[in-house]
Amino acid sequence: MIIVHHLENSRSQRVLWMLEELGLPYELHRYERNVKTMLAPPELRRVHPLGKAPVIEDDGRVVAETGAIVEYLVGKADGKLGPPPEREAGLRYRFFLHYAEGSVMPPLLVKLVLSRVPVMGRIATRRIQPMIDVHLDFIEGELAARPWFAGDRLTAADIMMSFPLEAARARGGLDESRPATIAWLAKVHARPAYQAALGKGGSYAYA
Ligand SMILES: N[C@@H](CCC(=O)N[C@@H](CS)C(=O)NCC(=O)O)C(=O)O
């Protein structure tokens, strides 16, 4: 049985969504953030030295890092939600799988951290927003061209992209001026598996 170490209000919500889509059984261990620092509790360090979420355990092995976890789960589910067989769609799948944490999350995180710094922080966030906008414009173009990130069906690439886009909606300037992205988010949130994951994961401020 897979054990998921899940932190409330975090990226690890995606792993619950993926497990619900795959219909794989799992045991959920929920952790709450420190209310002052917003950091994960020290217990998570006992699971993995980085002390971050998500982390999963399966058959005695520990897997951290969302992208590595979703690829592990694709393997476990015999390729379900994995790369489409068509060459171009497969390449898009791989691109978005890496792009979510590698390129979109960093400026969103910088904006969040700076927004908590009084005065100077607010000035600095204005310099970050144009960097986020480049990503949001690119993503809008991609989602205007096809229903899901890789092609015409939901894949793990969509699961990876869900958190950055939810975070962008909450604090990164994503709004109705990018209708394809907003429609994609609504489609994601309407999925029964997404809703089931929300019901299990506890507090989640982004859906
Ligand atoms: N790129 C990593 C990021 C992991 C990460 O930073 N997780 C956050 C959750 S949003 C966390 O555990 N934050 C609490 C902390 O840093 O103490 C992944 O996708 O797994």
The ligand as a Tripos MOL2 file, in Angstrom:
@<TRIPOS>MOLECULE
LIG
   20    19     1     0     0
SMALL
NO_CHARGES

@<TRIPOS>ATOM
      1 N1          9.9430   20.8400   -6.0720 N.3       1 LIG1
      2 C1          9.5150   20.1760   -4.8590 C.3       1 LIG1
      3 C2          9.0960   21.2270   -3.8490 C.3       1 LIG1
      4 C3          8.7500   20.6570   -2.5140 C.3       1 LIG1
      5 C4          8.2630   21.7460   -1.5830 C.2       1 LIG1
      6 O1          8.8550   22.8480   -1.4920 O.2       1 LIG1
      7 N2          7.1620   21.4760   -0.8790 N.am      1 LIG1
      8 C5          6.5520   22.4720   -0.0380 C.3       1 LIG1
      9 C6          5.0480   22.3060   -0.1340 C.3       1 LIG1
     10 S1          4.2950   23.4960   -1.1880 S.3       1 LIG1
     11 C7          6.8960   22.2530    1.4250 C.2       1 LIG1
     12 O2          7.0200   21.1370    1.8670 O.2       1 LIG1
     13 N3          7.0010   23.3700    2.1620 N.am      1 LIG1
     14 C8          7.1960   23.3540    3.5600 C.3       1 LIG1
     15 C9          8.6220   23.6080    3.9770 C.2       1 LIG1
     16 O3          9.4240   24.0070    3.1310 O.co2     1 LIG1
     17 O4          8.9080   23.4330    5.1700 O.co2     1 LIG1
     18 C10         8.3600   19.2260   -5.2020 C.2       1 LIG1
     19 O5          7.6320   19.5030   -6.1610 O.co2     1 LIG1
     20 O6          8.1880   18.2000   -4.5270 O.co2     1 LIG1
@<TRIPOS>BOND
     1     1     2 1
     2     2     3 1
     3     2    18 1
     4     3     4 1
     5     4     5 1
     6     5     6 2
     7     5     7 1
     8     7     8 1
     9     8     9 1
    10     8    11 1
    11     9    10 1
    12    11    12 2
    13    11    13 1
    14    13    14 1
    15    14    15 1
    16    15    16 2
    17    15    17 1
    18    18    19 2
    19    18    20 1
@<TRIPOS>SUBSTRUCTURE
     1 LIG1         1 GROUP 0 **** ****
